[in-house]
Amino acid sequence: MIKNSSVEEIFQQIEKVLNANPEPIQGMNVVYQYDLSGNEAGIYQLHLSDGTAKVENGAPAEAACVFEMSVDNVKDFLLGNLNGTAAFMTGKLKIKGNIGEALKLESLLRKYDMSQYQ
């Protein structure tokens, strides 16, 4: 599903999956921003606040870190076909802001099974 879904649908699904199992995001208060290029380019923010995830279009809040990548690469990352560190090292992913928070997000997303949405 992820590979053939729109970016909007993907971020809605991420929100749904995180909220279905809020334990890993308990105590987190952070905003992540995705600046996506390519087909369906846009800006999305993932707000994690005390066990609740919310996705918003645009950049209404200041983000702890900003991920710049293509739509295709974000899909591959969510499917587990693209490692965040490898993407960063090869220039497929650029990170602005707090690198530590970026690493936390990759670790956090591994706790959720996105494969069911392939």
C-alpha positions as a printed Julia matrix, in Angstrom:
118×3 Matrix{Float64}:
  0.0    0.0    0.0
  2.77   2.5    0.85
  4.45   2.24  -2.55
  1.19   3.02  -4.38
 -0.25   5.45  -1.82
 -0.2    9.21  -2.01
  2.05  11.08   0.41
 -1.07  12.35   2.2
 -2.32   8.77   2.68
  1.08   7.63   3.93
  1.27  10.29   6.62
 -2.34   9.59   7.66
 -1.4    5.93   8.03
  1.7    6.79  10.09
 -0.48   8.84  12.44
 -2.98   5.97  12.72
 -0.3    3.33  13.39
  1.47   5.42  16.05
 -1.78   6.25  17.83
 -2.88   2.6   17.78
  0.15   1.76  19.95
  1.05   4.93  21.88
  3.38   3.31  24.43
  6.64   3.96  22.49
  5.78   7.66  22.09
  4.79   8.25  25.73
  6.73  11.14  27.2
  7.89  12.41  23.82
  7.28  16.05  22.95
  8.88  16.77  19.6
  8.04  17.96  16.1
  9.65  16.35  13.04
  9.36  17.96   9.63
  9.59  16.3    6.22
 10.43  18.53   3.25
  9.64  16.22   0.34
 10.72  16.72  -3.26
  9.63  15.1   -6.49
  6.14  14.04  -7.45
  3.73  15.17  -4.69
  6.36  17.46  -3.16
  5.3   19.13   0.06
  5.99  19.77   3.71
  4.58  17.57   6.47
  5.08  17.7   10.2
  4.81  14.82  12.64
  3.93  16.08  16.13
  4.56  13.65  19.0
  3.11  14.83  22.3
  2.73  12.61  25.38
  1.58   9.47  23.61
 -0.27  11.15  20.76
  0.82  11.51  17.16
 -0.56  14.15  14.82
  0.42  14.87  11.23
 -0.08  18.29   9.68
  0.44  19.74   6.22
  2.85  22.64   6.08
  5.07  23.92   8.85
  2.83  25.38  11.56
  5.32  24.68  14.37
  9.06  24.88  14.85
 10.58  21.45  14.2
 13.39  19.86  16.21
 14.75  18.49  12.97
 13.91  18.66   9.3
 14.29  15.74   6.9
 14.81  16.68   3.25
 14.27  13.77   0.88
 12.32  12.66  -2.16
  8.87  11.11  -1.96
 10.26   7.83  -3.36
 12.98   7.72  -0.69
 10.55   8.34   2.18
  8.42   5.45   0.88
 11.47   3.16   0.69
 12.5    4.22   4.21
  9.06   3.4    5.65
  9.05   0.03   3.9
 12.44  -0.8    5.42
 14.17  -0.77   2.03
 16.27   2.29   2.86
 18.37   2.67   6.0
 18.36   6.21   7.4
 22.1    6.3    8.01
 22.86   4.98   4.52
 20.43   7.5    3.01
 22.17  10.31   4.89
 25.65   9.15   3.88
 24.68   8.86   0.2
 22.9   12.21   0.06
 19.4   10.77  -0.33
 18.51  12.34   3.02
 19.55  15.7    4.39
 18.93  16.54   8.04
 18.74  20.01   9.5
 18.52  20.61  13.21
 18.91  18.12  16.04
 20.59  14.96  14.7
 19.95  13.18  18.01
 16.2   13.61  17.56
 16.5   12.29  14.01
 18.19   9.13  15.28
 15.48   8.71  17.93
 12.81   8.82  15.24
 14.44   6.09  13.16
 14.72   3.9   16.26
 11.12   4.69  17.2
  9.71   3.83  13.77
 11.42   0.42  13.91
  9.11  -0.42  16.83
  6.13  -0.19  14.5
  5.33  -2.65  11.73
  4.76  -0.71   8.52
  5.19  -3.84   6.39
  1.46  -4.55   6.6
  0.96  -1.44   4.49
  3.13  -2.59   1.59
